[in-house]
Amino acid sequence: MVRMKRIAGVASLALALAACSGGNAVTGETFERYYDPGGLFSAEFPASNEITIIPPDSAGPTGAGPRIVTGAISGPPQPQQTGGGGLFDFGQIRRPGGNLYLVYVLDAGDITSPDDLSAALLTGAPGSDVKVKERTTLGGREGVLVVADLLGEGRTVEVASAFTVLNGTGYMVASGFSPGDWPQHREEFLRVVGSLQTEVPAGIGILPQGSPTA
């Protein structure tokens, strides 16, 4: 698996997810709960999606910025790759048919507010154009919801993200769509956001959504 050596790359990863999303809301989609193997979070994702586990990012000191502790990508089943590259070589992978969702648990370092975490990971990226910013609840905690247009790989994509922070631990849920498509995906995205739970006992109901890629 390709290791992401700095959490500053999260913005570009979220952008890549958006660029490869099919961008189609699934009417009447059944949801199933995913449990992080380490017990750090659980969330409900579309049952037809497959799960890819995100490994921790151990590179660099905490003071250098937020780092990945654990996470997961939930997305439509992957077709055969059209070229070489690692798991996160999204330029070689296309997943039509539904939305991709990304969840991170983060070592937030000295960041103490959802707004600052949002700026560090997404809205502070060059070319970011915030369309929506509002308060939300994530994992039972006060958070912020941001929808922004981002420029990457020669195209603009719309990324919806929710953030919260508590006692040095940050949480991020993100998905991406074609520009202007946020309203038709809002309900499904908020369902995933509202389903996030933290501090879930490790080993409880692990991986109900098929066999994840690790």
GIURNOR-V562590 format. One record per run of one state. SS is the DSSP state (h for helix, s for strand, l for the rest). FROM is the first residue (numbers start at 0). TO is the last residue. Records with the same first field share a line. If there is no record, write none. Layout:
SS->FROM-TO ; FROM-TO
//
This chain:
l->0-5 ; 21-29 ; 35-39 ; 46-48 ; 54-60 ; 64-65 ; 75-88 ; 92-93 ; 95-99 ; 107-112 ; 123-127 ; 138-139 ; 152-153 ; 166-167 ; 178-180 ; 195-195 ; 198-211 ; 213-213
h->6-19 ; 61-63 ; 89-91 ; 113-122 ; 181-194
s->20-20 ; 30-34 ; 40-45 ; 49-53 ; 66-74 ; 94-94 ; 100-106 ; 128-137 ; 140-151 ; 154-165 ; 168-177 ; 196-197 ; 212-212
//
